[in-house]
């Protein structure tokens, strides 16, 4: 028996109205996992929506993805249906399996009227902003796993750091580049690139409008709107195929494919010269956008159609799983910049400068990403500071802790500064437990290589791991024994031989065998962290005692063994046998 939902899908609206009047299967789930109210919103039929609501349709009954009819009304940008649903009691803060409330779509698409209506009926701005914050910091730092954001009902909602709608990735990256144009970095170092970047911004904005609608029956209307954009000099064309999102770029006689797929270690952003320019026309672009394609077409047929000749492959790294829309949109920035600069050189007969152009474009690209990482952390910290809710603060603190542990590199000075900023939050009394959950698991010999790296990062950021307190000033400037001793332990842990010998020679009050609050000595830290030179200095020149054990019963030799530093473990065993 045909249900209401199936009648709507098959465009039999007469039957749908008849079944609604009979009250049969109003809330029934169809074979597609949706219900009649959702299907009516998808086809944007105001009359059917009104009839279903009047007949008792469950307004917040979710479909297969957990999204409600309101999500679909907002996604199709239908103001009338959105308002109708809200007037009839639709939950403006509903969320599906992705954790995304309806206001997110309206905000990212800058649909002001929809934003106003949703807020008028109680949509939480904070809930939407928190979702966007989680996605932004997750994609910018290539995080895996889930953030937990606070719903208006004070319930934590899981949001996957990975995965984002292609259109929204374009939007966020466009905004990041737009604000970078006004940054001190650009104004001081890359002022001459303001013109090319402005051109790229326009192409990114147009790219959002080239993404086809979900449903094929809306293709023709979409074509009429997008045709004027297809003739632009610079085209960034986002394309989805087989669950993967990539970008194509056309500028002058150049064509590029940005595909930083998982396990793609080379050829992630390839630029070609078009040898058959007449085949790149509106028909080709329409086919690329509106027709479903496979690997063969994307990676081989296009090369044949356009007679592509490889020019250069840019060194953009592979993506993290689940972030293809962000990664490939991001790669389109540096790829397009190279193409613009290359054409400029071509026009003045300097086409042999590809290596210089690559280096220049990549430097700008990395400067932008570095700047945007700082902005992402700054925004998260500001969200933390501006809320009075401890539960919401905990949500932001956990996001920052995920960045600190997973994505900051102790060898990168910029990351050490980021760590300091994050630790200003995580060392607050109410949130130390978040930091402690990492330090107790990883700042131990059992923490492995990742634990060693994390411990070094915390020490470089001036954290006292035992107390989870930040040192207010440089340890050497404290002018007292305690400060000098803490600096001595830190030097042992991070492998700073020059600082260690300076402290031992200049501060006669330091006892090389003194212990910290955990009963650990400098020798234990050096052995654990794998600093053979420090270990040798402490034993051979300063008579460190290798037989001491800390509060957990661990010796320097045991810590070296547990952390995989077998050369140090063997050295300590040899010394022990001698003595």
N, C-alpha and C positions, 0 to 999 in steps of 0.2 A: 504493500500500500504506500502510495506517495504521501510524504509528510509535507507540512507547510514549507519547511526549509528547502526541501528538494524542489518543490514547485517554484520557489523564488530563484534557486540556482538555475533551473531550466527555463527561466523567463516565462513561466505560465502564471502570470499574476492573477488572472481570473480564477484559476483553481486555488491559488494561495488565499485570496479573499474569501472564497467559499469555505475553505477549511477553517479559516480564522473565525468566520461567522458561526460555524458548527462547534467551535471550541475544541477541536481535536488536535492534540499534540502541540499545544501552544509552546511548551517549554522542552519539547523533545530534542535530544541531541541527534544531529544528522550524521550520515556516514563520514563527513569531513571533520567531525569533532566540534562543530559549531551548533548554534541554535537559530531559530527563525528570526529573532530580534537582531542578532548579529548579522545575519545574511541580509536583512532589510537595510541595515546601516551600511553594509558594504556596497550595495547597489544604489544607495542614497535615495531610497524611496520614502519620502516623508509620510505619505498616506499609509503605507504598510506599517511603518513604525508606530504611528498614532493608533492604528487599529489593533496592533498587538498589545500595546500598553493598555488600551481600553478593555482588552479581553483578558487581562491578568497575566501578561508575560512577566516573568521574573527579570526585573530590570538589571540586576547585578549578577545574573547567572553567567559564569565564565565559559569561554570556549576552550579548545584544546590547549592553547598556550597560557590559559589563565586570564587572558584579556577579556574585558567586558564589552558590551555594545558601545559604551562611552569611549573606550579606547579607539574603536573603529570609526566612530563619528568624528573624533578629533583627528585621526590619521587621514581621513578623507577631506579634512578641513571644511566639513559641513556645519556651518554655524547654526542653522535652523534645527537640525536634528540634535546637535549637541545641547542646545538650550532646551529643547523638548524633553530630552532625557533627564537633564538636571532639574527641570521643573517638576518632573514626576518622581524625583527622589533618588536618581542615580548617584552612587558614591563617587565624589570627585577625586578621592584619594585611593581608589581601587588600584590594585597592581597584580600583574600576572606572574608567571614563573621567573621572569627576568627582573622583577622588582620595580619595573618602570611605571610610574603614575602618568595619567593622561597629560598633565601639565608640561611634562618634559618635551613632548612632540611640539606642542604649541609654542613653547619658549624657543626651542632650537630652530624652528621655522619662522620665528619672528612674526607669528600670526597674532597681532595685538588684540583683535576682537575676541578670539578664542581664549586668550590668556585672561582677558578681563572677565569674560563670562564664567570661566572655571573658578577664578578667585572669588568672584561675587557669590558663588554657591559653595564656597568653603574649601577649595583646593589649597593645599599647603605649599607655599612658596619654598619653605625650608626643605620639605620632602623632595621636591623636584631638584632643588639646588644640590642637595646631598647626593642624589643619584648621579647628577652630572659631574660633581666633584669626584665621586668614586670612579666613574668611567674615565675621566680625564687623567687622574693621577695613575690609574691602573694602566692606561695605554701609554702615557708619557714615560713611565718607568718599566713598562713591559712586565707587569706583575701577573702572577697566576693565583688562582684561588678566589676567595670571596671577601668582599667588604660587608660589613653589617651597618645599615643605615637605620635611623629611627623613624618609624611611621608616626603620623599624627596621633595614633592610639598608644604611643609609647611602647611599641613592639618592634623588635629588631627584625629587619627584612634583609635577606641575603641578596647581594648584587655581585654578579660575576665580573671580576676585573677585565676579563677577556671578552671579545665580541662586542660589536657595535654596528648599528645600521650604517651603511655606506654614506647615505645622505648626511647623517649626523657627524660622521668622521670628517667629511668635507667641511662641514660648518665649523667644527671646533678648530680644525687646522687652519682654516681661513681666518678665524678670529685671532688665533695665536700669531699668525704671520702679520696680520693687520696691526696688532699692538706692537710687534717687533719693529715695525717701520718707524715708530716714534721712540724707540729705545735708545739709550746712550750708546750701546754696542754698535748699532747700525750707524748712528750719526757720527761716531768717532772713527770707525774702522772701515765702513762699507757705504759711505754716503753716495758714491757713484752708482750703487746698485739700486737706489731708490726707484728709478724708472723701470728697470726690468722686474723688480718685485711687485710694483704696482700693476704691471701688465699681468703678472702671474695671479695676483689677487682677483683681477677681473675674470680670468679664465677659470679659477676655482669657483667663483660665484656662479658663472654660467654652467659649470659642470654639474652643479646641484640640479639644474633645470633639465639636464640631459638624461638624468636617471629615469627610466620608464616607470609607469605605474605598475602595481602588482598585477592588476587584472587586464587581460588583453582587450576587453571591450572598451577600454579607455585609451588605447594606443593612438587612435586617429586624432582624438582631441588633443592629446599630448604632442603629437607630431606638429600640429598647426602652431603650437606655442614654441616648439623647439627649433623648427626649420630656420628661423632668422639667425639663431645662434650657430648653426652648423657651418655657416660661411665665414666665421671669424678667422682672422689670420692665425691666432693661437688657440688651439683646441686641446683641452684636457677632457678625455672621454672615459668616464668610469664604466666598467663592464663587469657584470657578474656572470659566472658560468660554473656549473656543477658545484655549487656551494662555495665558490671562491671568488673574491673581488680583486680586480686589478685595474690599472689605468693605462690607457694609450694616450700619446701626445703627438700632435702634428703642429709643426712650425716651419714655415718656408719649405725647403726640400728635405726636411728631416722628419723622421717618424720614430717614436720610441715606445717600448713596452716596459712598464714597471711591474715586476712580479717577484716580490721578495718571499716566495713561498717557503714553508717549512722544509728544511733539509736542502734548500737551494743555496749552495755556498758560493756559486759563481753566477754570472750573467743575471743578476737580479734587476738591473736597470740597463737595458740595451738600447743604444741609439743607432739608427740606420739612415742611410741616404736613400731617398725614393728615386728609383731609376725609371719608373713609369708613372709620372705625376698625374696623367689624365684619368687613371683609375681611382684616384682618391677624389671622390665626388660625393654629392649628397646621397646618392643611392648606396654607396659603400658605407657611409656613416650611419644611415638608417638601418642597414643590414646589421651593422656592428651593435647597434643599440637595441633593436627590437626583435632580433631573431636569436633563439637559443643556440649556443655554439658548444662544441666539444674541444678537447685538447688539440686535435688535429687541425681544426680551423684556426684556433688562437695562436698556436706555435708554428704552424707550417703553411697553411693555405694563405694567410695574410701576406707572408713573405713572397709567395708566388704572385699573388694578385697585384701587389704594388712593386714587384721586382726590387725587393729590399737588399741593400748591400751594407753589411755591418760596418759601422764607423768606430764605435767605442763602447765599452761596458764600464759603467761607473761602479766604484767600490762601496755600494750600499749593502749593509749586512742583511742576512736573512731575517725574516719576521719571527716573532714568538707565536706559537700556536694560538689560533683563534683571533688574531689581530690583523687579518689581511686587509680589511678596508682602511684601517688607520695606517698601517705600514706602507701600503702602496700609494696612498694619497700623499703621505709624507715624502716618499721617494720622488713623487712627481715634482716636488718643489726644486730639488737640486738638479733633476734631469732637465726640467724646463729651463732653469737658469743656465745650464751648460749650453742648451740649444740656442738660446738667445745670444749668449756671448760668442758662440761659435759662428753664428750667422754674421755677427758684427765683424769678426775677424775675416770671414770669407769676403765680405764686402770691400775690405781694404787689402785683400790679397795676403793675409797672414794666417792661412789655414794650416800651417805646420805647427801651431802652438797648442795642440790638443792637451798635452800633459800639463801645461801651465793653466789652461782653462779649467781642467779637472781639479787641480789642486786649489785654485781660487774658489771655485764653486763649492767644493767639499768643505773648505774652511768656513765659508759663510754658513753652510748647512749645519755644521757642527756647532758653530757659535750660536745659531738660532736655537738648536735643540738644548744646548747648555743653558741658555737664557730662559727657555720655556720650562725647563726642569725647576729652576729657581722660582719661577712664577707659580708653578703647580704646587710646590711646597708652601710658598707664601700664602696662596689662597686657602689652602687647607688649614694652615696655622691661624689665619684670620677668621675662618669659620669657627675654629675652636675657641678663639678669644671672644667672639661676638655672641656666643650663645650662653645662656644661664643654666642650661640643662646639663647636669653631669653625665647623664646617659648619652646625650648627643656628643659631648666632649670626648667621652670614651670611644665613640665611633671614629672620630677624627684621629684621636691618639693611636688607635689600632692601625689606621691607614698609614700614618707616619711611621709607626714601628715596622710595618711590612716593608716600606721603602728602605728604612735604615738597615734592616737585617738582610734583605734580598738583593738590593741594587746599588749600595754605596761601596766604593772601592777605596781601600786605605791608601793606595798609591796615587790617587787622584786628589790634588789639593782642593778642588772645588767640592768634591764629595765630603771631604773632612769638614769643610765649612757648613755643608748641608747637615751633616751629622750633628754639629754643634747646635744648629737651629732647632733640629728635631729633639735633641736631648733637653733643650730648655723646656719643652713640653712634657717629655716622658719622665723627668726627674721631679715634677711637681708631686707633692705627697699623695694626692688622690689617684695618681696614674702610674706610680712606681711599680705597681704590681704587673702592669703590662710589660715594662722593661725587664722586670725580674723574671718573667716567664721565659724570656730569651736568655738572659745571663746565666740563670741556674742550669739551663739545658746545654748551652753552648760555650760559656766561658769556663770550661772545665777541660781536663785532658781528654775526656770522652767525646768532646765536641768535634773532633776531627779537624780537617783542614779548614772547613767553613768556620768552625768555632775559633780557630787560631786567627783567621782573617778578621772575624767580627770583633774579637778581643782587642786586636791591634787598632782597629778603627775606633773603638770606644776609648782606648787609652790616648790615641792621637787627638781625640775630641775633648780631652781633659776630664774624663769621667773616672771617678774612684769606684771601681767595680764592686768593692766590698760594701761600700755604704750607699752606692747609687746616687752620689752627690757630685755635682760639677765643681771643679776647683775654680774659685772666683778670680784668682790671678795666677800668673806664671809661678810654678812651684819654686823656681830658683830665686824669685824675688820676694818670697815670704820671709826670708831672713831668719829662719829658725830650723831646728833640727828636724821637726816633723815634715816641713816642706821639702827639705833636702832629701830626706829618706824616701818620701813618696816619689820624688823625681828620680831617685836612684832605682826604685822598683820599676818605674815606667821605662827608664832607659834599658833596663834588663829585658823587659817584655817586648819592646819594639826593636831591639837590636841596635841601639844607638851607642856604639862603643866610645865615641868621642865624648859624649855627655857623661857616660858612666865613669870613665877614667878621670874626667875633670872633677866630678863630684867626690870620688874617693880620694883624690889627691888634695883637693881644696877644702873639703869638709872633713876634718879629722875626726869629728864626732860620729861619723857613720860607721856602724859595725856591719861588716859584710854578711854576718850571720843573723842579724836582727830579723824578726818576723813581723808580718803585717797582722791585721785583725783575724785573718784565717789561719795564721800560723805558718804562712808560706814565706820562703826566702827569695832573694833575687836569683839565686842559682836555680831554684825550682821553676821560676817564670821563664828564665832563659832556656832551660832544657825543654820545657813544654812548648815554647814558641819556636824552637828549632834554631837558636842562634849559637852555633858552635864556637865562634870566635869569642863571644861573651862568656860562655861556659869555661873555655880555656883560660881566659884572663882572670875570672873570679877564682878559679882553683889554683892556677900556677903562680899568679902574681899577688893575689889578695887572700889566699889560704881559706877559701870558702869550704865549709864543712859539708861533705857529700852525704853524711849519715843522718842528717836532720830529717824529721818527718813533720808534716803539718797536722792540723786538727783532724783531717780525714785519714791520717795514717799514711799519706803519700810522700815518697821521697823524690828527689830530682831524677834519679835513674828510672823510677816507675813512671813518672810523668813523661819522660822522653820516650819510653817504650809505648805508652798508651797513645801518644800523639803521632806515632809513626816515625819519630826521629831516631832511627836505629843507629845512625853513626854516633849520635850523642850518647845513646844508651850504652853502646859498646865501649865508648871512651870512658864513661863513668864507671862501668864494671871493671875495666882495666885499672883505673885509678884505685878503686876499692880493693882490688886484689893486691896491689902494690903495698897499700897501707895495712 
